[in-house]
Amino acid sequence: MRFTSEQRLDDGVLEREFTLDGIPGILWTPASASPSAPVPLILLGHPGGLERMYPRLLDRARQSVADGFAAATVELPGSGDRPRSAVTEQARADMRRAMAAGEPVGPEIVDRLVLPLVEQAVPEWRAALDALLALPGIGGPVGYSGGVIAIGTRLALVEPRIAAAVLFAGSFVPAATLEEARRVTVPLHVLLQWDDEGNDRQASLDLFDAFGSAEKTLNANLGGHTGVPRFAGEAAAQFFGRHLR
C-alpha cells in the first residue's frame, strides 16, 4: 500500500488516497485512532467509479468516522482508470439493450455481467483488508457496507474478519449468489429502495429470504435508487454500533 495524498477535512477526518498493487482507494480515519486505541473498520462498497461516487462515499465515510470507525474503499475492476474487460463491456451493452427495449435482463446476461466482477473484486477487497488492518490505529472487528450486493454476499461468506454487513439491494443477483447467501451467517442489515429503477425487486426479496443469518433485517423504503432516506442510514449506523463495538 502506498499513500498518494493526505488531507485533514474540516470535521477532523483524515482522508488519505492510496494505491494497492495499482488499485486506487481511499481511507478515512478519526482523529482518535492511534496504535494504543485502534478503531474498527468499515469497508465501503459501491458500484464503481471512485471519482463519480466520491460525494456519496464521503458522506458515508463521515458518518462512519463520526461513529468512531475508520472507513475505506477501493476502485472496482473495470471502473475509473482501470482496464476494461471485453466480456463485461459486451454484457453491459446487452443489458442496456434489453432494458431499452423493455425486456427482462436474462440470467445469462446477469451472470456475464456480475460473476466475473465478483471473482476479481473479492480477492482485491481481501488484499486491501490485509493492508488496512496492518496500519497503526486500525483494528477489528470489520464491517462491510454497500453494494454490489453479489460482492458483499461473497465477502460475507468467505472473509472471516467481517463481523457484520449492511448490504445495498439494487444490483443484479445471479443464481449463484442466491446459493451462496444460504451459507452466510453474519448479522445482516439490508437496505432496499422499493421503487429502484432497473432493480428486480423480487430478486432482492428472494436474496434476503435466502440469507442463512440468524439475525437479518430488511429496511425497505419508498423511492428510487438514490433516494435512500437519512433515517435509513441512521438505522444502518446503529446496526454497526451494536456489532462492531
C-alpha positions as CSV (number, residue, x, y, z in Angstrom):
1,M,0.0,0.0,0.0
2,R,1.3,3.4,-1.0
3,F,-0.3,6.6,0.2
4,T,-0.5,9.2,-2.6
5,S,-2.3,12.2,-0.8
6,E,-3.4,13.2,2.6
7,Q,-5.7,16.0,3.9
8,R,-7.5,16.8,7.1
9,L,-11.1,17.6,6.4
10,D,-13.0,20.4,8.2
11,D,-14.6,18.0,10.7
12,G,-11.2,16.5,11.6
13,V,-11.5,13.4,9.4
14,L,-8.1,12.3,8.0
15,E,-8.6,11.4,4.3
16,R,-5.8,9.5,2.6
17,E,-5.8,8.3,-1.0
18,F,-3.7,5.2,-1.7
19,T,-2.8,2.6,-4.3
20,L,-2.5,-1.1,-3.6
21,D,-1.0,-3.1,-6.5
22,G,-2.1,-0.3,-8.8
23,I,-5.6,-0.3,-7.5
24,P,-6.7,3.2,-6.2
25,G,-8.5,3.5,-2.9
26,I,-9.4,6.0,-0.1
27,L,-9.0,5.7,3.7
28,W,-10.8,7.9,6.2
29,T,-9.9,7.8,9.9
30,P,-11.0,9.7,13.0
31,A,-8.5,11.8,14.9
32,S,-8.9,9.4,17.9
33,A,-7.3,6.5,16.0
34,S,-3.9,5.5,17.4
35,P,-1.8,2.4,17.9
36,S,-2.8,2.2,21.5
37,A,-6.5,2.8,20.7
38,P,-7.2,1.2,17.3
39,V,-10.7,1.7,15.8
40,P,-12.9,-0.8,13.9
41,L,-13.0,-0.6,10.1
42,I,-16.0,-0.4,7.7
43,L,-15.4,-1.3,4.1
44,L,-17.5,0.9,1.8
45,G,-18.8,-0.9,-1.2
46,H,-20.0,0.9,-4.3
47,P,-20.9,0.2,-8.0
48,G,-17.7,1.5,-9.4
49,G,-16.2,4.8,-10.4
50,L,-14.5,6.4,-7.4
51,E,-14.5,9.9,-8.8
52,R,-18.2,9.8,-9.7
53,M,-19.1,8.1,-6.4
54,Y,-16.9,10.3,-4.2
55,P,-19.6,12.7,-2.8
56,R,-21.8,9.8,-1.7
57,L,-18.8,7.8,-0.4
58,L,-17.5,10.8,1.6
59,D,-20.9,11.3,3.2
60,R,-21.0,7.6,4.3
61,A,-17.4,7.8,5.5
62,R,-18.1,10.9,7.6
63,Q,-21.0,9.1,9.2
64,S,-18.7,6.1,10.0
65,V,-15.9,8.3,11.4
66,A,-18.4,10.3,13.5
67,D,-19.4,6.9,15.0
68,G,-15.8,6.1,15.8
69,F,-14.9,3.9,12.9
70,A,-12.4,4.1,10.1
71,A,-13.8,3.7,6.6
72,A,-12.1,2.6,3.4
73,T,-12.9,1.9,-0.2
74,V,-11.2,0.7,-3.4
75,E,-12.0,1.0,-7.1
76,L,-13.8,-1.9,-8.7
77,P,-12.3,-3.8,-11.6
78,G,-13.1,-2.2,-15.0
79,S,-14.1,1.1,-13.4
80,G,-12.4,4.5,-13.3
81,D,-9.0,4.3,-14.9
82,R,-8.7,0.5,-14.5
83,P,-8.6,-1.7,-17.7
84,R,-11.9,-2.7,-19.2
85,S,-13.0,-6.3,-19.8
86,A,-14.3,-7.0,-23.2
87,V,-16.6,-9.7,-21.8
88,T,-18.1,-7.3,-19.2
89,E,-18.4,-4.5,-21.6
90,Q,-20.4,-6.7,-24.0
91,A,-22.6,-7.9,-21.1
92,R,-23.2,-4.3,-20.1
93,A,-24.2,-3.4,-23.7
94,D,-26.6,-6.4,-23.8
95,M,-28.1,-5.3,-20.5
96,R,-28.7,-1.8,-21.7
97,R,-30.2,-3.1,-25.0
98,A,-32.6,-5.3,-23.1
99,M,-33.6,-2.5,-20.7
100,A,-34.1,0.0,-23.5
101,A,-36.4,-2.5,-25.3
102,G,-38.4,-3.0,-22.1
103,E,-37.3,-6.6,-21.9
104,P,-36.1,-8.5,-18.8
105,V,-32.4,-8.9,-18.3
106,G,-31.9,-12.6,-18.6
107,P,-29.9,-14.8,-16.2
108,E,-27.2,-15.4,-18.9
109,I,-26.6,-11.6,-19.2
110,V,-26.6,-11.2,-15.4
111,D,-24.0,-14.0,-15.0
112,R,-21.7,-12.5,-17.6
113,L,-22.1,-9.0,-16.1
114,V,-21.8,-9.8,-12.4
115,L,-19.9,-13.1,-11.8
116,P,-16.5,-12.1,-13.3
117,L,-16.7,-8.9,-11.3
118,V,-17.2,-10.8,-8.1
119,E,-14.4,-13.2,-8.9
120,Q,-11.9,-10.4,-9.4
121,A,-13.2,-7.9,-6.8
122,V,-13.4,-10.1,-3.8
123,P,-9.7,-11.1,-3.7
124,E,-8.8,-7.4,-4.1
125,W,-11.0,-6.4,-1.2
126,R,-9.4,-9.1,0.9
127,A,-5.9,-7.9,0.0
128,A,-7.0,-4.3,0.8
129,L,-8.2,-5.6,4.2
130,D,-4.9,-7.2,4.9
131,A,-3.1,-3.9,4.2
132,L,-5.6,-1.8,6.1
133,L,-5.5,-3.9,9.2
134,A,-1.7,-3.7,9.2
135,L,-1.8,0.1,9.6
136,P,-1.4,1.6,13.1
137,G,-4.7,2.8,14.5
138,I,-6.9,0.4,12.7
139,G,-8.1,-2.9,14.1
140,G,-11.1,-5.2,14.1
141,P,-13.8,-6.0,14.0
142,V,-14.6,-5.2,10.4
143,G,-17.9,-4.4,8.7
144,Y,-18.9,-4.2,5.0
145,S,-21.4,-1.6,3.8
146,G,-22.8,-1.1,0.4
147,G,-23.0,-2.9,-3.0
148,V,-22.6,-4.5,-5.4
149,I,-24.7,-6.9,-3.4
150,A,-23.2,-10.0,-5.0
151,I,-19.7,-8.8,-3.9
152,G,-21.0,-8.1,-0.4
153,T,-22.6,-11.5,-0.2
154,R,-19.4,-13.3,-1.3
155,L,-17.3,-11.3,1.1
156,A,-19.7,-12.0,4.0
157,L,-19.4,-15.7,3.2
158,V,-15.6,-16.1,2.6
159,E,-14.0,-13.4,4.8
160,P,-14.0,-14.4,8.5
161,R,-12.8,-10.9,9.6
162,I,-16.1,-9.4,8.5
163,A,-18.3,-9.4,11.6
164,A,-21.4,-7.8,10.2
165,A,-22.6,-6.3,6.8
166,V,-25.0,-3.7,5.6
167,L,-25.9,-4.7,2.0
168,F,-27.5,-2.3,-0.5
169,A,-30.0,-4.1,-2.7
170,G,-30.4,-2.7,-6.2
171,S,-28.0,-4.6,-8.4
172,F,-28.5,-7.8,-10.3
173,V,-28.5,-11.1,-8.5
174,P,-27.0,-14.2,-10.2
175,A,-28.4,-17.6,-9.2
176,A,-25.0,-18.5,-7.8
177,T,-25.3,-15.6,-5.4
178,L,-28.6,-16.9,-4.1
179,E,-26.9,-20.2,-3.3
180,E,-24.0,-18.5,-1.6
181,A,-26.5,-16.5,0.5
182,R,-27.8,-19.6,2.1
183,R,-24.3,-20.1,3.8
184,V,-23.9,-16.6,5.0
185,T,-24.3,-16.4,8.8
186,V,-23.0,-13.0,9.9
187,P,-25.6,-10.4,11.1
188,L,-27.1,-8.5,8.1
189,H,-28.9,-5.3,7.6
190,V,-30.3,-5.0,4.0
191,L,-31.4,-1.7,2.5
192,L,-33.9,-1.9,-0.3
193,Q,-35.4,1.0,-2.3
194,W,-38.8,-0.2,-3.2
195,D,-39.0,1.8,-6.5
196,D,-35.4,1.4,-7.6
197,E,-35.2,1.9,-11.3
198,G,-33.9,-1.2,-13.1
199,N,-33.9,-3.2,-9.9
200,D,-35.7,-6.6,-9.8
201,R,-37.4,-6.1,-6.5
202,Q,-38.4,-9.7,-6.3
203,A,-34.8,-10.9,-6.8
204,S,-33.8,-8.7,-3.9
205,L,-36.6,-10.1,-1.7
206,D,-35.6,-13.7,-2.7
207,L,-32.0,-13.0,-1.8
208,F,-33.0,-11.6,1.6
209,D,-35.1,-14.7,2.2
210,A,-32.1,-16.9,1.2
211,F,-29.6,-15.5,3.6
212,G,-28.8,-18.0,6.4
213,S,-28.0,-15.4,9.0
214,A,-29.9,-15.8,12.3
215,E,-30.0,-12.0,12.6
216,K,-31.1,-10.3,9.4
217,T,-33.2,-7.1,8.9
218,L,-34.8,-5.7,5.8
219,N,-35.1,-1.9,5.7
220,A,-37.3,-1.1,2.7
221,N,-38.3,2.4,1.8
222,L,-40.3,4.0,-1.0
223,G,-38.2,5.9,-3.6
224,G,-35.7,5.4,-6.3
225,H,-32.1,4.2,-6.3
226,T,-30.5,7.4,-4.9
227,G,-33.5,8.4,-2.7
228,V,-32.4,6.5,0.5
229,P,-33.8,8.5,3.4
230,R,-31.4,9.7,6.0
231,F,-33.1,7.7,8.8
232,A,-32.3,4.5,6.9
233,G,-28.7,5.4,7.0
234,E,-29.0,6.1,10.7
235,A,-30.5,2.7,11.3
236,A,-27.6,1.1,9.4
237,A,-25.2,3.1,11.7
238,Q,-26.9,1.8,14.8
239,F,-26.6,-1.7,13.4
240,F,-22.8,-1.3,13.1
241,G,-22.7,0.3,16.5
242,R,-24.2,-2.9,18.0
243,H,-21.9,-5.3,16.2
244,L,-18.5,-3.5,15.8
245,R,-18.0,-2.2,19.3
